[in-house]
Amino acid sequence: MRRILLLLASAAVLTLPAAGVARAQSHRAPGYLVVRDAFSDGGVTGRPVATVAVKGFVIGHIAQEGAVEMYHFNSGTGSLAQVAGGVVSRKAVSYHGRPGTKFSGSDFGFRGVSGVWRVVVYGAGVSLYVGGEGVAHLHGSVSYPKTDGVYSFNGGRFASMPRGVVTRRFGNK
């Protein structure tokens, strides 16, 4: 009887660390993206400064002239895109048949929380805070490469916005 108990206790001690490692790998921390004072060439009609697809949240601000397209991909009631401040116009848009809203103006903030979001930001003076799991496409200025804002992934060092498009995954996978 003692041998069986000792054998079961030993097996439990050996399997607990493996279970802990498996749990830690499946529940890794979310990734983060921070963009500060960014712009790309062409302003509102040029290439997007950032295109983000994320399961999590997006909070941003456009200090100068800009536009943001926001698409919420959750079914059911979920949260809606929110915009505050500045002079902002609103227009219905679609992405692959999915409805969204395009907000244009200057000096306004926006946010999308809780769910899966696709957010495309154009203009100048763009700041973004993104958290969760997703992918980001960033593009800075070709004409002014060192003064076009900065970005950081997962708390890393800030770097100047890229001259070409940089695509990077963040979060769990």
Order of alpha helices (4+ residues) and beta strands (2+ residues): alpha-beta-beta-beta-beta-beta-beta-beta-beta-beta
